[in-house]
Amino acid sequence: MTKAARALMVVLLLTGVPSAQASTIQMAQIAITTTLVGGAIQVEVTNVPGGDEFGLFGDSGGSRAFGFNVIDPDNTVAISNLTAGFSYAGPGVNDLGGGFGDFEFVINGPHTAPDAKLPLQFTVTRSGGFTSDSDLYEANALGFVFGAHVKNLDGGSSGFIGFYESTGVEDSTPQLAAVPEPASLLLFGTGLGIVARRLRNQRSR
C-alpha cells in the first residue's frame, strides 16, 4: 500500500465516513430491503432465500404489483431506475388491490401471472433528500407499509400480501394477510356449496 493510500485511509477513519443504512423486512413470500445512499433510498424486492420462487405482477385496475408509502410525500418524490418489466403507475394511482388500502405510490409489473417476476429494484428520491431509509415505512390508513401482488412460481397460487406495522419495523414480526383473487374465491365458494349439500343429504337419509 502506498503512503498516499495509507494517508487516505487514516483520513477516512478519522472523519467517520458513514456506511449505507439499510433495513430488511422478510415476509413469508418476499424480502424487502431499503438502503439509504446519498440522500436517496434504494429498494430491492427479492425472493426469500431457500423458499419458493415468487414473482410480482399486475398493471391495471385494482391489480398492481407493489405499493408503498413515503413520509412527507409532497416533497417532489420521484421514482427511477426501475427493473426492466416494471414501471411507476403514475400520480393518482393508489389502489394496489386485495383489500390492503390505498398506497401513495404503486408500481406496475407484468400484466399477467404467468409473466410474474422478481427481483424488483428502484430508487426513490425527493427534494431535500432523505435522512433515513425508514422514511419509506409510513403506514397507510389501514396500517400497511407495503403491499404486493404475488405469484408462487413453484406452486401456482397467487394473491395479495401486505406488511402490517404496529410496533416498529425493526422489532415487529410481519403479519401477513393473503386475499385470494376472484377465481380462487369462486372455487372456494363452490367447494363450500358442495360440502353443505352433502351434509344436507346425509341428514335427510
BADOMI-998564 format. One line per field, with one value per residue (C-alpha): z, y, x; residue number from 0. Coordinates in Angstrom, 2 decimals. Layout:
N
c3 = [Z:...]
c2 = [Y:...]
c1 = [X:...]
k = [NUM:...]
END
This chain:
205
c3 = [0.00:-0.95:1.54:-0.21:0.14:3.82:4.41:2.70:4.81:8.01:6.93:6.19:9.55:11.44:9.67:10.28:6.79:7.36:5.82:3.95:6.24:5.38:6.71:5.54:6.08:5.43:4.79:4.09:0.34:-0.34:1.27:1.01:1.56:1.76:1.69:2.22:-0.20:-0.55:0.38:-1.90:-0.91:-2.96:-2.78:-3.63:-3.51:-3.76:-3.04:0.46:0.38:0.46:-0.06:-3.00:-6.00:-6.23:-8.74:-8.80:-11.45:-12.27:-14.11:-14.28:-12.15:-8.64:-9.69:-9.46:-8.48:-5.46:-3.23:-0.62:1.24:1.90:4.88:3.51:0.01:-1.20:-1.31:-5.01:-4.75:-7.87:-8.68:-11.05:-12.03:-12.15:-13.14:-16.75:-16.88:-14.09:-14.21:-11.91:-12.23:-12.01:-9.88:-8.81:-8.94:-5.37:-5.43:-5.25:-4.72:-2.23:0.50:1.90:1.41:-0.75:-1.12:-2.07:-4.73:-6.84:-9.17:-12.23:-13.23:-15.90:-16.83:-16.10:-13.57:-16.00:-16.55:-12.85:-11.98:-9.33:-8.31:-8.39:-7.84:-7.90:-6.37:-4.51:-4.33:-3.12:-2.91:0.03:0.18:2.78:6.12:6.86:4.91:7.45:5.58:3.40:6.41:6.59:7.37:5.26:6.69:7.33:8.89:5.96:4.90:1.90:-0.29:-3.09:-5.70:-5.73:-7.78:-6.50:-9.49:-7.90:-6.66:-8.99:-6.38:-6.43:-4.24:-2.39:0.69:2.99:5.73:8.74:11.07:14.61:16.85:14.64:11.69:13.48:16.30:14.75:13.08:9.67:9.97:6.64:5.09:1.83:-0.14:-2.83:-6.30:-7.76:-9.40:-6.10:-4.25:-6.77:-6.38:-2.58:-2.65:-4.95:-2.57:0.41:-1.54:-2.31:1.32:2.53:0.01:1.11:4.78:3.98:2.02:4.87:7.40:5.23:4.98]
c2 = [0.00:3.40:6.24:8.20:5.29:4.89:8.61:8.49:5.51:7.35:10.43:8.30:6.56:9.83:11.57:8.64:8.29:6.74:3.40:2.91:2.48:-0.49:-2.40:-5.64:-6.97:-10.70:-11.87:-15.46:-14.85:-11.95:-9.86:-6.04:-4.21:-0.42:1.24:4.94:6.03:9.70:11.02:8.56:5.28:2.19:-0.52:-4.17:-6.80:-10.34:-13.93:-15.27:-17.37:-21.06:-20.59:-20.97:-18.76:-15.86:-13.09:-9.80:-8.92:-6.69:-3.38:-2.35:-1.56:-2.98:-5.41:-3.79:-5.23:-3.30:-0.44:1.68:5.00:7.85:10.22:13.75:12.56:16.10:17.00:16.22:12.44:10.71:7.01:5.94:3.09:0.55:-3.01:-3.75:-5.02:-2.71:0.91:3.61:3.65:7.46:10.17:9.42:5.62:4.37:1.15:-1.97:-4.38:-7.14:-5.02:-3.52:0.07:2.81:3.37:6.67:5.02:1.98:0.03:-1.84:-5.17:-7.77:-7.76:-11.41:-14.02:-16.27:-13.40:-12.56:-11.77:-10.76:-9.08:-5.60:-2.74:1.02:4.28:6.84:10.46:13.68:17.36:17.87:14.18:11.51:11.19:7.61:4.59:4.38:7.29:4.54:2.85:5.07:3.16:3.82:4.26:0.50:0.23:-1.32:-0.01:-2.32:-4.35:-6.80:-8.88:-12.19:-15.36:-18.57:-19.70:-23.12:-23.83:-21.72:-19.86:-16.08:-13.35:-10.09:-9.78:-6.84:-5.92:-4.51:-2.27:-1.90:-1.71:-0.54:-2.06:-3.33:-5.08:-6.26:-9.56:-9.27:-10.01:-11.47:-11.30:-13.06:-12.23:-14.76:-13.43:-13.74:-17.13:-18.57:-17.13:-18.72:-22.10:-21.81:-20.88:-23.80:-26.19:-24.88:-25.36:-28.99:-29.73:-28.12:-30.12:-33.39:-32.61:-31.91:-35.16:-37.18:-35.63:-36.35:-40.09]
c1 = [0.00:1.43:1.92:-0.85:-3.30:-2.41:-2.92:-6.33:-7.39:-6.40:-8.40:-11.47:-11.23:-10.80:-13.67:-16.01:-17.44:-20.87:-21.77:-25.04:-28.04:-30.26:-33.28:-34.85:-38.35:-38.55:-42.07:-43.08:-43.05:-40.67:-37.94:-37.97:-34.68:-34.41:-30.97:-30.19:-27.47:-26.56:-29.99:-31.83:-33.47:-32.79:-35.46:-35.00:-37.74:-36.41:-37.33:-36.71:-33.53:-34.31:-38.05:-40.39:-39.82:-42.28:-42.85:-44.77:-47.34:-50.31:-50.64:-54.28:-57.33:-57.13:-54.43:-50.99:-47.62:-46.24:-47.32:-45.55:-45.74:-43.34:-43.15:-43.67:-44.62:-45.37:-41.67:-41.28:-40.87:-39.52:-39.10:-36.35:-34.01:-36.83:-36.00:-36.96:-40.53:-41.72:-42.93:-44.28:-48.08:-48.09:-49.74:-53.29:-52.91:-53.06:-55.12:-52.96:-55.85:-56.51:-58.08:-54.88:-55.97:-54.52:-50.79:-49.18:-47.01:-47.80:-45.52:-46.77:-45.31:-46.00:-49.68:-50.48:-49.43:-47.54:-45.09:-44.62:-41.02:-38.51:-36.27:-37.77:-35.34:-35.91:-34.68:-36.81:-35.64:-37.25:-36.44:-34.09:-33.24:-33.97:-32.19:-33.28:-34.45:-37.29:-38.92:-40.45:-42.04:-45.12:-48.31:-51.40:-54.90:-55.20:-51.74:-49.88:-46.48:-46.02:-48.31:-47.55:-49.36:-47.51:-47.49:-45.94:-43.91:-43.36:-46.88:-49.02:-51.11:-51.37:-52.79:-52.13:-49.94:-49.21:-46.77:-48.61:-46.61:-47.87:-44.81:-41.94:-40.16:-37.08:-38.96:-42.19:-42.94:-44.59:-48.29:-49.27:-52.68:-53.38:-56.51:-57.48:-58.18:-61.73:-61.11:-59.85:-62.87:-65.25:-63.55:-63.67:-67.35:-68.17:-66.38:-68.36:-71.59:-70.75:-69.89:-73.14:-75.20:-73.60:-74.26:-77.92:-78.23:-76.72:-79.14:-82.18:-81.36]
k = [0:1:2:3:4:5:6:7:8:9:10:11:12:13:14:15:16:17:18:19:20:21:22:23:24:25:26:27:28:29:30:31:32:33:34:35:36:37:38:39:40:41:42:43:44:45:46:47:48:49:50:51:52:53:54:55:56:57:58:59:60:61:62:63:64:65:66:67:68:69:70:71:72:73:74:75:76:77:78:79:80:81:82:83:84:85:86:87:88:89:90:91:92:93:94:95:96:97:98:99:100:101:102:103:104:105:106:107:108:109:110:111:112:113:114:115:116:117:118:119:120:121:122:123:124:125:126:127:128:129:130:131:132:133:134:135:136:137:138:139:140:141:142:143:144:145:146:147:148:149:150:151:152:153:154:155:156:157:158:159:160:161:162:163:164:165:166:167:168:169:170:171:172:173:174:175:176:177:178:179:180:181:182:183:184:185:186:187:188:189:190:191:192:193:194:195:196:197:198:199:200:201:202:203:204]
END
